[in-house]
Amino acid sequence: MTQTQPIRILLADDHPPLRKGLALILNSEDDMTIVAEAGNGREAVALFRQYQPDVALLDLRMPELSGVEAITAIRAEFPDARLIVL
């Protein structure tokens, strides 16, 4: 049996309780791991660039850069990025 790598996830939401709750749920799955958490859109773009996760979960309403602006910035640099809107 081959060991597969867990799905690497970036969480971006400006509400810490929601972010921490999602991280707790997702990290409890054997095949998923949170590699980074962002509290605003600008941070999400920087962390995506740094960690290049398999998937990013992004809130649409965030300070500094909205989710839409963050998605646009990530897609400009990483056209094949897998992004999910919360």
N, C-alpha and C positions, 0 to 999 in steps of 0.2 A: 504494500500500500504506500502511495506517495504522500508525503506531507506537503500540504499547500500552504502558501503564505496567507495570513489574514488580510482582509480588505482594509486598506489604510484610509481613514476618514478624517477630513477636516470639518469641524463644526464652527459655524459662524452665526452668532445671535447676540444681540446686545442685552439680553435678559439672563444674567448669570444663573438663576434657579432653573430656567428652562434648559440652558446649555449644560449645566451639571447633571440634570435629570436625564437628558438624552445620552450624555456621555456614560453615565452609570448603566443605562439599559444596553447601549451598544457594546460597551466593554465587557458586559456579561456574556456576550456571544463568543463562542470559541473562534469563529471565523472572521471576527471584526475587531479592529482596534482604532482608537482615537489617537491620531498623531499630533494634532494641534487644535487649539480652540481660539477663536477670534471674537472680540467684543464689538468690532465695527468693520465696515467694509474695507477700509484701507488696510487694516491688519489682516483681513482675510486674503487680500491679494498678495501681500507680502509673505504670509505663511504658506499660501499655495505655491508661490515661487520657490520658497525654501524647501518645503517637504514634498511637493509634487505628489499629493495623495491620489489614490485610486478614484476617490469620489469626494465631493464637497457638498455639505448640506448648508444652505445659505438662507437666512431670513431676508425678506425683501425690504423691510424697514429697519435700517441701521444708520447710526450716525457716521459722519465724515464722508462715507461713500454709501449710497443705497445698495441694496442687493443687486438691482439691475445694473448699476454702474460697476459694481464689483464683478459681476458676470461678464460684462462687456470687456473689462480690463483683463480678466483671466483668459477669456476666449481669444483676445487679440494676441496674447503671448502663447497660449496653449489651446489651439483650435480643437483638439480632440478631448479636452477636459470633460469629465463626467460631473455634471452639476445638478443638484436637486434643490428645488425651492421649498422652504419650510412654510 
